[in-house]
Amino acid sequence: MRCMNGALRTASGRNLARYASTSTSRVTSRQPIAPPAAILFSQPNIDYTKQSVLRFSDGGPDDSYDQEKILALSRMYSNIIDEVPKLLDNHDYSIYTDDLEFVSHLSILRTVHGVQSYKMGLTAWHKSLQLIYTNMYIDMMTVSKDNEKVTVRWGICGDKRINSTFCRVFDGVSTYYPDENGLIRMHVLDKVQTDKTKAAIFQTNSFM
């Protein structure tokens, strides 16, 4: 009987040990796995798009801003190609900003502010030329652009009313600057050569 009781105790002890071992294994398997140190100390989410804007806010290049400038310059370039040849007739003044700055480096034309003043000046100039010349037209010789402006070498050709002699009435260089929408915000005119007849008439007149 004592032997049987001892055997039962031994068997019970082994079962308890096995059960304890199994329970411990189950509990251990349910415990969450500790994250690696890289996850515990990971960097916060960063908006690299905003960071790039801040990085260039001190005067460096901003891709989106440069792209907008390129598009605005291209719009103005196309408008100039289409409209400068029509400067004497049916010119579209909607390609300019309302507060256009016309800067003239010539004694015969004044610097003016505003597209309406600019339009009135060109109209008066055209009418004055018609007193001396007929069959006038705009000759665009060269058109070039860089990162911020468009430069046009152009002239006015026509026939003199006195003897119908063909001549180059006006030669000049215009530099145009766009606003953010591609409209012309500034027109600078300089380096003009004129024939002697027109120069003599214009010395006593100012049309803009």
Secondary structure as UniProt FT lines:
FT   HELIX           2..30
FT   HELIX           37..40
FT   HELIX           48..56
FT   TURN            57..58
FT   HELIX           63..83
FT   HELIX           84..86
FT   TURN            87..88
FT   HELIX           93..95
FT   STRAND          96..104
FT   STRAND          112..113
FT   HELIX           115..130
FT   TURN            131..132
FT   STRAND          133..145
FT   STRAND          150..160
FT   TURN            161..163
FT   STRAND          166..178
FT   TURN            180..181
FT   STRAND          184..194
FT   HELIX           196..202
FT   TURN            203..204
//
